[in-house]
Amino acid sequence: MSTSSRRRRSPLELSSSRSSSSSSSSHASWTSTTTSPSSRLRPPPPPSSSPPSPSRTTTVSTSHVFLFLVALRLINALSLRTFFQPDEFFQSLEPAWQTANGDTICDLPSILCYLLQFILSPTLPRALFISPPHSAVLSAIGDLYTWKLARYVYGRRSHEAWAALALTVLSPWQWFCSTRTLSNCLETTITIVALNLWPWEWSSESTSTVQPRRNTRSTTRDMGVNSTGDGALVVRLRKCLTLAALACILRPTNVLIWMGLAGVAWLRSARRERTILCREVLLCGVSVLAGSIVLDRLYYGVWTFPPLRFLYFNIAQSLAVYYGRNDWHYYATQGYPLLLTTALPFTLVGLYRTLTQSRSTTANARHAPVQTQLAAICLFMPLVLSLISHKEVRFIYPLLPTLHVLTAPPLVDFFLPAVTHSNRAYMPRRLSLVFLLLVNITVAIYTSVYHASGTINVLSYLRNQQQAHNPVGKSAYSPGASQRITAGFLMPCHSTPWRSHLVDPNIHAWALSCEPPVDLNESQKAVYVDEADQFYNDPSQFLRENMAGGLRHLPRTPSYLVSSKPRETSAQAYQQATPHEWPDYLIFFAQMEPTLHSLLRSSPYGECWRTWNTAWHDDSRRRGDIIVWCLDPKEQAAWRSATRKRSLEHRDPEILPLVPMDILSVRAIGILNLVLALGTSETDLVRNPVTGLEEVLMDLTVMDVAEIFQEENQSR
């Protein structure tokens, strides 16, 4: 019997065809799809063109939407000025910098190392311009396929699809995180694209209940993959599984998503579909795995498998807890709120509706099973990850597009009447919508431009200082061609982007380390304390024991002003040298300023720069401004002068211009009285009258000026 789609239909099928013609065209299209035996290997047809209804919107070109998203994410990527996670740099930009400078150590899968080496290499002049556009395009693809998945679930012209797109575009977390160089961002994009390619009709409960499974020869023949539709679905499945395997290579925890979906598809599909699924899983999984192993061998020179090392490090040795231990309910009480912010209430309603809704109506027959599976993986993945002590919100980031899809219906139900009707009864909802939009925009701007921006700015300051200390005409980015400067970071480990942002190899720097206790037994792990913790536990003892010369013998002159040429060392050797050398620039958080003032009060170090970093921080060691002390007295004087000037500009701007200049140039006895009253040394004023007078004027308050003004008038 021929397997052609034009086979002779049975009387039962003809009768079904006649009865279905009396229903709506979209309902007939879906019904015919679900009743055909071979249709379960084919994607459901798109809804037919019906007149616009209140639940439909006009059609917009997909290419136009994608161009808009790319433009938006480009602005997003180029405006990012803050520090989020060390892995943003130490698992992407930092390995690229090391590889470009001859260090082949990269703890990532080689496919990602090769990509980073090509795209992000600092030796390329275009490197600073390539990374943001690539990240922006990847993020835009994720946004686009979030919208596409919502269109598949709710209909091509549904308000819910546009609501899902609005959620991802206006999400503070997406604006803050999606364009960063984190492997989780790439994982999220790959996952949502793969979800669009997944054969949802195989695990559709409504499909399996319409027609019983038949394992007869005729059914198997009808469900063969020789037809055009079946072949297209298998190609789509292969693309899906290839992307899923790639996501699992990047982040092994991504396998939790596909275990859940594959398990449901296995339970609800027929034998032929199970055979195809198993075959394609093996084919795609083994192909991607083999390719990854070969690339790892070519890159490292030895046979290795980074995902296995990932599991060994985090599970077998339980070293992930070394970087933090969280409560079991972290993902429910902190993870989801951080991901969803103002959309969280609507997400909770969406999850509840999805898991409790009835599947008996025709309207729910199409998208209810898909929604249920999406909701299930949104609960299953955090539940499993909660069993691990170390938790981070970015570990469940791949679920965010799915959560946006599930959040769309409650959002539309609540706000659509307020937007489409001018009834005053909906005014509170309209005001709520405006309020939520303002909150999202404010949070997005604050977290991406201001919060934790100092750790980026301080490295720009060091680059500028390196250029300022070198004569014009020398190459700045070749070792030995220019005068080097040194810097030391008394901060918790991985507080800055490090070499990928310092860039210049003539900036030699060291930072406190926090190497994990690899290959130590349990008793050794129990007493192990890394370098950063040693410093914060006892700063005085650490500086005495781990700094060259301790606290007694500190340099008096910065290295770039020393006449003798310093010994030639690489930036990496300087970083790893112990004990650490006292640097030209000492960088630390404001939280440590009182302690260092006490320990280094007799040293030549003085403040020469400071920048705002955070208004608050969950780590008390990272709170406050970032402060730079230096050895160069000229830089210290220049910074004091700039600080005084800013202070005078902002101090009593409405009163000082009204005071005549001759009053500010008071009699010598008046200045002397002010000097003594304000605690300024008379000797210092005599030695340096200009600086002493500046200090007096800087400390003048409104009351001081008023008293001078009154005394001068009385004397006249």
Order of alpha helices (4+ residues) and beta strands (2+ residues): alpha-alpha-alpha-alpha-alpha-alpha-alpha-alpha-alpha-alpha-alpha-alpha-alpha-alpha-alpha-alpha-alpha-alpha-alpha-alpha-alpha-alpha-beta-alpha-beta-alpha-alpha-alpha-alpha-beta-alpha-beta-beta-alpha-alpha-alpha-alpha-alpha-alpha
